[in-house]
Amino acid sequence: MSTDQITVPGAQSPSGETAARPGPRAGRHAGRRARSLTTRRALSFYVFAGPWVLGFLTLTAFPLGYALWLSLTNADGLSNNSRFVGLDNYREVLSDPETMSSLARTGVFTAVTVPLTIAAGLLLAVLVNQPIRARGLFRTLLYLPAVVPPVGAALTFKLIFDRDSGAANGVLDALRLDGVSWLMDPYARWVLITLTLWGAGNAMIISLAGLQEIPKELHEAARMDGANTWQSFTKITLPMLSPVLFFQVITGIIAAVQSFLPLLISLDPTPRGVTAVPEGNYLFMIHVFAQYFANGRYGYASAMLWVLFLIIIAVTFLVFRLSRGAVFYSVAPESDKPSRPRTIGGK
């Protein structure tokens, strides 16, 4: 652009006329339009975010705060005569043998079911990832059990393993073997583990998605270098799939420690029937349920839940720390330090 095409407000043109300046009305009008646009954007944000914020405050923040307050009282859920007891409930949680036993059973249950579920899901994902006929049908059939609601699956297992009319004892009877009380100790825990593995379709779908993201060229290059199937699986598939497996470990632990399935497959799935839960299946959440609805100890049960919440945070942090060096990401995490360009041969 030439210099004679530039117009400076207040300067004279070659003809001697002064260039026009924007008037005050135009400036005020532009300011109002900018404020109106900002207001519309803010309003759109609150309209879309408002339902979530309202749901978070009423269904998450308030219940958490109320449960924290209950944990500091001796509330029974029926009367208004509760009083502040401070940390007494927490001390009782950490010193009660029954509570600690249920927490230990929950730890064992988690340590058994989480690896088994992930391994079963990975095995099924590898199988249905092969180029076979009707692969989509097999994927659907294997995933269907995961779609069944937990209550429905628990009731189905309860019918299958019933002592008098269950299909499991029907098979034993056909083999001329004595029937087994599957829903009582010591067999109840194995029924619970089987019920948990019944939903391995979720792990299968997640692992399958991870397997399909692994470039096929890596396996082809490994075969050309003489690697067998097992070496390709352990040296390529597992490292590339490690972020997916790590995600399943975290979510599996959080779900397992909150498992409520033992009560659903017990002989009497009601507050009065909590005592019917076999000792091997008397997990931490069942003990919480018993304290809430069978014993009416709302303050103590709330303290138990907060202790469980802190345990979940601690275990999750520990798993994150132990995963360093075992989880490999295709994209390296961003560093806080700005990187500087390097030249060839430069340090």
Buried (B, 14 or more C-beta within 10 A) or exposed (E): EEEEEEEEEEEEEEEEEEEEEEEEEEEEEEEEEEEEEEEEEEEEEEEEEEEEEEEEEEEEEEEEEEBBBBBBBBBBEEEEEBEEBEEBBBEBBEEBEEBEBBBEBBBEBBEBBBEBBBBBBBBBBBBBBEEEEEEEEBBEEBBEBBEBEBEEBBBBBBEBBBBEEBEBBEEBEEEEEEBBBBBBEEBBBEBBBEBBBBBBBBBBBBBBEBBEEBEEEBBEEBEEEEBEEEEBBEEBBEEBBBBBBBEBBBBBBBBBBBBBBBBBBBEEBEBEEBEBBBEBBBBBBBBBBBBBBBEBBBBBBBBBBBBBEEBBEEBBEEEEEEBEEEBEEEEEEEEEEEEEEEEEEEE
